[in-house]
Amino acid sequence: MGNIGNAYQQLHLLDSALIYLEKGYALDLQEHDLTSEVGDVAMLGNVYAALGNPRVAQGYYRQSIRRAQGGGITFALCRAYLGQARLFQRQGRTDSALYCAGQALAAGQQGEYPKGILEASQFLAASHAARRDTATAFRYLTLASATRDTLFGLTKMGQVQMLSLNERLRQQELAEHERQAAAQRRQQWLLAALIGAVPVLLLLWRNIRLKQQANRQLFAWNARIAAKRDALRAALASLKSAQDQLMRREKMAFLGELTAGIAHEPAKPTQLRGQLRRRERRAVGRAADGSGPAGARPGGAAGAGHGPAAQPGKIREHGQRASSIVKSMLEHSRHGSAQRAPTDVNALVKESLALAYQNLCASDPAFHATLRTELDPGWAPWPW
């Protein structure tokens, strides 16, 4: 921006020069570029001096000199001092103009700045010639001539270097074009790869959607299976309850049959007692009318084990059997679960056998069987 502004200044397009120099100065401050800053500030002083505003121009010159001295930037010192010298000369302040021109020449020589040396020596030669100081004017004119020769030589070298620079720039542009073409080819290959990957991506997306659908169906099936499992569990619990009820009903039916079969058992002791009494009465009657044998006791004719003396044993036996049967009926009619305890298996077998035998006897009065058991040797044989 500063160089563009300088070019507009040399073309005397001061408004355009001012615009670009101010933009360049703002960028200098933003980027903290001190070298470019002091140069742009000095050129801003030149533009405002050309615009006829010496106060603003002087402010820019002083700012450039102050900043350039702090950074040791000699070319900017040379430009700012030379601008001040020209400004003082237009104001008629010759001594100040000569002083500033001398400072500009010293800064140009210190920094080996040929353009600044040439302009400062030409300004000093003309100023001393105007004061008719020909010797001093000739000395500065000689310096200006030598500097011009050097500057022209440097200019030719610069032109040659410029040609070389232009060639290098052209090669760099070609290389940049090649890089851009390679980048474009890579982009095209990448685009082709992406286009080729689209079907694969679509296929993957479709597979994912199918898997999601399958998972949803699987979840639904699992839910239905869980519901059926719960229903089966409920049905199993209901069936178990029904089985328990059926077992209780079967038990009650069995008890009914058993009760029907053994209903006559409790009457046996009473029948035996009645038979005994009738026999005793008949025996007493026969003894009274003399038809009976002398010394015979009632019931003695029946023989040992069959007389009246044996009848109380039979009565007691039938009473114990009836008590055992009633006890079994009460145990079978009990609901719920009893407390667990060690069981005498021999007694359980005998009890079950007795119940089965009595049931058969009740269903068939003519039934008779001999029962034999092989139980634990510690138990006595059945009294039958």
Beta strands, then each sheet from edge to edge (+ up, - down):
end
